[in-house]
């Protein structure tokens, strides 16, 4: 299994403004939590994504890839 960390240059206000999906359908007040839920439901092929911390204008995120799947 491989793990990758990266930084998204976006915060929760920008996610709410620019989202092409309706985040409220995912029953979260926080856009980052809604984005995590959306990604969890839609990622395939052994890839698991999550955003884990928001700091000012950036969101820290990571994903794992299971090459055995």
N, C-alpha and C positions, 0 to 999 in steps of 0.2 A: 504494500500500500504506500502511496506517495502522498505527502502533505505539502501544500503550497499556501503561503500567506501573501496577501497583497493589500493595497490601499485603494479605496474608491474615493475619488475627489468629489464627494457629494455628501450632503447632510440630510436629515429627515425632512426638512422643509422642502428641499429641492426634489427629493423622492416623491413627496406628495404632489408637487406641482407638475412634474414631468412624467409621472407614471401613466402608462397606456392601459393599465388594468385598473379595475376598481378595487382599491386596497381595503375598503370597508367590507367587502365581501368575505374577507379573511378574518373578520371579527377581532381586529386589533386596533387599539388607538395609536400605537406606535408604528410608523411606516416601516422601520427597520425590521420589526417583528413580523409584519405582514409580508415583507419582501422575503424573509427567511422561510416563512410558511409556503409562499408561492414557489420558491426555488425547490424546497423539499418535495413538493407534490409534482413538480414538472421535470426534475433532473433525471436523466437516464444513464445507462451504461456504467454503473459503478461510481458515479461522481456525486459527491455530497458537498454542498456549499452552505456556509453560514457567515453572517456578519455578526461580530461579537462586541464591538465597542465603537462609540461615536465620540470623536473629539473635534470640537469646533467645526471646521469645514471638511473634515475627512471621516470616513467610516472604515474601520479596520475589518478585514474579512479573511476567510481562508476557505480552501476546498481540499477535499481528499479524493484520490483516484485509486480505485481498486483494480489493478491490472489483471487480476484473475477472473473478473466477471466479463 
